[in-house]
């Protein structure tokens, strides 16, 4: 994935177009594609600026974090639910998440999901 071109270049292309030059001529003049010049002009008309949108970052976490209170309350009411049970509870609320999403949620919040209490290691045979 390429980087966004500079804000200065975008502003200069849009200023040239607003000054009466066609988008294609402005694109040739500044060494960018005609499609870019047209898109930047449309962005400037729609939003007032041809600035690029932010790139990268986490865009999926907010989906489950919006329901953090519900998940944490469910754990308090039933202290040891499985991830599949939590997934079903969220599905009843209309939220579709995977088990892996729930796993990452618990990891972010420092919640462990160990089912059995720790036992002393056997010196004779491995415990299963």
The 8 nearest C-alpha neighbors of each residue, nearest first, counted from 0:
[[1, 2, 3, 54, 55, 4, 53, 52],
 [2, 0, 3, 4, 54, 55, 5, 51],
 [1, 3, 4, 0, 54, 5, 51, 53],
 [2, 4, 5, 51, 1, 6, 54, 52],
 [3, 5, 2, 6, 8, 9, 51, 7],
 [6, 4, 7, 8, 9, 3, 50, 51],
 [5, 7, 9, 8, 50, 10, 4, 49],
 [8, 6, 10, 5, 9, 11, 4, 12],
 [9, 7, 11, 5, 10, 6, 12, 4],
 [8, 10, 6, 12, 7, 11, 49, 13],
 [11, 9, 7, 13, 8, 12, 14, 6],
 [12, 10, 14, 8, 9, 13, 15, 7],
 [11, 13, 15, 9, 14, 10, 25, 8],
 [12, 14, 16, 10, 15, 11, 40, 17],
 [15, 13, 17, 11, 16, 12, 10, 18],
 [16, 14, 18, 12, 13, 17, 20, 11],
 [17, 15, 20, 13, 18, 19, 14, 21],
 [16, 18, 14, 19, 15, 13, 20, 40],
 [19, 17, 15, 16, 20, 14, 13, 21],
 [18, 20, 17, 16, 21, 15, 14, 22],
 [21, 19, 16, 15, 18, 25, 24, 22],
 [20, 22, 24, 23, 16, 25, 19, 15],
 [23, 21, 25, 24, 36, 16, 37, 26],
 [22, 24, 33, 26, 21, 25, 27, 36],
 [25, 23, 27, 21, 26, 22, 28, 20],
 [24, 26, 28, 22, 27, 23, 12, 21],
 [25, 27, 31, 23, 33, 24, 29, 28],
 [28, 26, 30, 24, 25, 29, 23, 31],
 [27, 29, 25, 26, 30, 24, 31, 12],
 [28, 30, 26, 27, 31, 25, 12, 8],
 [31, 29, 27, 28, 26, 32, 25, 33],
 [32, 30, 26, 29, 27, 33, 35, 36],
 [33, 31, 35, 34, 26, 36, 30, 27],
 [32, 34, 23, 36, 26, 35, 37, 22],
 [35, 33, 37, 32, 36, 38, 23, 26],
 [36, 34, 38, 32, 37, 33, 39, 31],
 [35, 37, 33, 39, 34, 38, 22, 26],
 [36, 38, 34, 40, 35, 39, 22, 33],
 [39, 37, 41, 35, 40, 36, 34, 42],
 [40, 38, 42, 49, 36, 41, 37, 35],
 [39, 41, 43, 37, 38, 42, 13, 36],
 [40, 42, 38, 44, 39, 43, 45, 37],
 [43, 41, 39, 49, 45, 40, 44, 46],
 [42, 44, 48, 47, 49, 40, 41, 46],
 [43, 45, 41, 42, 47, 46, 40, 48],
 [44, 46, 42, 43, 47, 41, 48, 40],
 [47, 45, 43, 48, 42, 44, 49, 41],
 [46, 48, 43, 44, 45, 42, 49, 50],
 [47, 49, 43, 50, 46, 42, 44, 10],
 [48, 50, 43, 39, 42, 9, 51, 10],
 [51, 49, 48, 6, 52, 9, 42, 39],
 [52, 50, 53, 3, 49, 6, 4, 54],
 [51, 53, 54, 50, 3, 49, 55, 42],
 [54, 52, 51, 55, 56, 50, 3, 2],
 [55, 53, 52, 56, 51, 3, 2, 57],
 [56, 54, 53, 57, 58, 52, 0, 2],
 [57, 55, 58, 54, 53, 59, 60, 61],
 [56, 58, 59, 60, 55, 61, 54, 62],
 [57, 59, 60, 56, 61, 62, 55, 54],
 [60, 58, 61, 57, 62, 63, 100, 64],
 [61, 59, 62, 63, 58, 64, 57, 104],
 [60, 62, 64, 63, 59, 65, 58, 57],
 [63, 61, 60, 64, 65, 59, 66, 58],
 [62, 64, 65, 66, 61, 60, 67, 104],
 [63, 65, 61, 67, 66, 62, 60, 104],
 [64, 66, 63, 67, 62, 61, 68, 60],
 [67, 65, 64, 69, 63, 68, 70, 62],
 [68, 66, 64, 70, 69, 65, 71, 63],
 [69, 67, 71, 70, 66, 72, 65, 64],
 [68, 70, 72, 66, 67, 71, 73, 89],
 [71, 69, 73, 67, 72, 68, 74, 66],
 [70, 72, 74, 68, 73, 69, 67, 75],
 [73, 71, 75, 69, 74, 70, 68, 76],
 [74, 72, 70, 76, 71, 75, 77, 69],
 [73, 75, 78, 71, 77, 72, 76, 70],
 [76, 74, 72, 78, 73, 77, 71, 79],
 [77, 75, 73, 74, 78, 72, 71, 79],
 [76, 78, 74, 75, 79, 73, 80, 72],
 [79, 77, 74, 75, 76, 80, 73, 72],
 [78, 80, 77, 81, 74, 114, 112, 113],
 [81, 79, 84, 77, 78, 82, 85, 74],
 [82, 80, 84, 83, 85, 79, 112, 86],
 [81, 83, 85, 84, 86, 98, 80, 101],
 [82, 84, 86, 81, 85, 87, 98, 80],
 [85, 83, 87, 81, 86, 82, 80, 88],
 [86, 84, 88, 82, 87, 83, 89, 81],
 [85, 87, 83, 89, 84, 88, 82, 90],
 [86, 88, 90, 84, 85, 89, 83, 91],
 [89, 87, 85, 91, 90, 86, 84, 92],
 [88, 90, 92, 86, 94, 91, 87, 85],
 [89, 91, 93, 87, 94, 92, 88, 95],
 [92, 90, 88, 89, 93, 87, 94, 86],
 [91, 93, 89, 90, 94, 88, 95, 87],
 [92, 94, 90, 91, 95, 89, 88, 87],
 [95, 93, 90, 89, 92, 96, 91, 63],
 [94, 96, 90, 93, 89, 97, 86, 92],
 [97, 95, 100, 94, 86, 98, 101, 63],
 [96, 98, 100, 99, 101, 95, 86, 102],
 [97, 99, 101, 100, 82, 102, 83, 96],
 [98, 100, 102, 97, 101, 103, 96, 104],
 [101, 99, 97, 103, 102, 98, 104, 96],
 [102, 100, 104, 98, 99, 103, 105, 97],
 [101, 103, 99, 105, 100, 104, 98, 106],
 [104, 102, 106, 100, 105, 101, 107, 99],
 [105, 103, 101, 107, 102, 106, 100, 108],
 [106, 104, 110, 108, 102, 103, 107, 109],
 [105, 107, 103, 109, 108, 104, 110, 102],
 [108, 106, 104, 105, 109, 103, 110, 102],
 [107, 109, 105, 106, 110, 104, 103, 111],
 [110, 108, 106, 107, 105, 111, 104, 103],
 [111, 109, 105, 108, 106, 112, 107, 104],
 [112, 110, 113, 109, 105, 106, 108, 114],
 [111, 113, 114, 110, 79, 105, 81, 80],
 [114, 112, 111, 115, 116, 79, 117, 110],
 [113, 115, 112, 116, 79, 81, 111, 80],
 [116, 114, 113, 117, 118, 112, 79, 127],
 [117, 115, 118, 114, 113, 119, 112, 111],
 [116, 118, 115, 119, 120, 113, 114, 126],
 [119, 117, 120, 116, 115, 121, 126, 127],
 [118, 120, 121, 117, 122, 126, 116, 125],
 [121, 119, 118, 122, 126, 125, 124, 123],
 [122, 120, 123, 124, 125, 119, 126, 118],
 [121, 123, 124, 120, 125, 119, 126, 118],
 [122, 124, 121, 125, 120, 126, 119, 127],
 [125, 123, 121, 122, 126, 120, 127, 119],
 [126, 124, 121, 127, 123, 120, 122, 119],
 [127, 125, 124, 121, 120, 118, 123, 119],
 [126, 125, 124, 121, 120, 118, 115, 117]]
